[in-house]
Amino acid sequence: GDQLELVLQELDARGRAVAFPDASDPELRVVTSGLPGQRVRAQVLRRRGPRVEARTLELLAPGPHDVEAPCAHERWCGGCAFQGLAYRAQLAALAARVRRAFEAEGLDAS
């Protein structure tokens, strides 16, 4: 139930926001809702080894690529997680996911 203040940095393979720790903190934070660049207050749901899973309680500051989502329920329903992210930023996030998948299999991602 701890609360953390995080700056979300990228999206993982499942589309969840990730905040990487600094050198003094070994825990990886995965947040169930949020977009890269946003600063959020999140509540810890569970800890699994070096991984902390949390959910966003409050958006403290928008990210640089945030846009107004066309659906009023986007933030809460989860069915269309990328609507609040500018289209070019969506493409970059998805390209990074594909690149990481290739690299995980030892394939050239270029």
C-alpha positions in Angstrom: 0.0 0.0 0.0 3.0 2.3 -0.1 2.7 5.4 -2.4 5.5 6.4 -4.8 6.0 9.5 -6.9 7.4 8.4 -10.2 8.4 9.8 -13.6 7.2 7.2 -16.2 9.9 6.5 -18.8 8.6 4.0 -21.4 6.1 1.3 -22.1 6.7 -2.4 -21.5 5.7 -5.3 -23.8 2.2 -5.2 -22.4 1.7 -1.5 -22.8 2.2 -0.7 -19.1 4.3 2.3 -18.1 7.7 1.7 -16.6 9.8 3.8 -14.3 13.5 2.7 -14.0 15.3 3.0 -10.7 18.4 5.0 -10.2 21.7 3.5 -9.2 20.8 3.6 -5.5 17.4 1.8 -5.9 17.3 -1.7 -7.5 13.5 -1.9 -7.9 11.9 -1.7 -11.3 8.5 0.1 -11.2 5.7 -1.1 -13.5 2.6 1.1 -13.4 -0.7 -0.2 -14.7 -1.8 3.1 -16.3 0.2 6.0 -17.4 2.3 7.3 -20.4 5.9 8.0 -20.9 7.0 11.4 -19.5 4.2 11.7 -17.0 4.9 12.3 -13.3 2.4 10.3 -11.2 1.6 9.3 -7.6 1.2 5.5 -7.6 0.1 3.0 -5.0 2.1 -0.2 -4.7 0.0 -3.3 -5.4 2.7 -6.0 -5.1 6.4 -6.6 -5.0 8.0 -9.5 -6.8 11.7 -9.6 -6.4 13.2 -6.5 -7.9 9.9 -5.5 -9.5 7.2 -3.3 -8.0 3.8 -3.3 -9.6 1.7 -0.2 -8.9 -1.4 1.7 -10.1 -1.7 5.4 -10.8 -3.6 7.3 -8.1 -3.0 10.8 -9.4 -1.4 12.5 -12.5 0.9 15.1 -11.0 2.3 16.5 -14.3 1.5 15.6 -17.9 4.2 14.1 -20.3 5.6 16.1 -23.2 3.6 14.0 -25.7 0.2 13.9 -23.9 -2.8 14.9 -26.0 -6.5 15.0 -25.3 -7.9 11.5 -25.8 -11.0 11.4 -28.1 -12.7 9.0 -25.6 -13.8 10.4 -22.2 -13.4 6.9 -20.6 -9.9 6.3 -21.9 -8.0 6.9 -18.7 -10.2 4.5 -16.6 -11.4 1.8 -19.0 -8.0 0.6 -20.3 -9.4 -0.6 -23.6 -7.4 2.0 -25.6 -4.4 2.8 -23.5 -2.5 4.9 -26.1 -5.2 7.5 -27.0 -3.7 10.1 -24.7 -0.3 9.8 -26.4 0.5 11.8 -29.6 0.5 9.6 -32.7 4.3 10.0 -33.4 5.0 9.1 -29.8 2.8 6.0 -30.2 4.7 4.9 -33.2 8.1 5.4 -31.4 6.9 3.4 -28.4 5.6 0.6 -30.6 8.8 0.5 -32.6 10.8 0.3 -29.4 8.7 -2.7 -28.3 9.3 -4.5 -31.6 13.0 -3.7 -31.4 13.2 -5.2 -27.9 11.3 -8.3 -28.9 13.8 -8.9 -31.8 16.8 -8.3 -29.6 15.4 -10.7 -26.9 15.5 -13.4 -29.6 19.0 -12.5 -30.7 17.9 -11.0 -34.0 19.1 -7.8 -35.7 16.5 -5.1 -35.0 17.8 -2.6 -37.5 
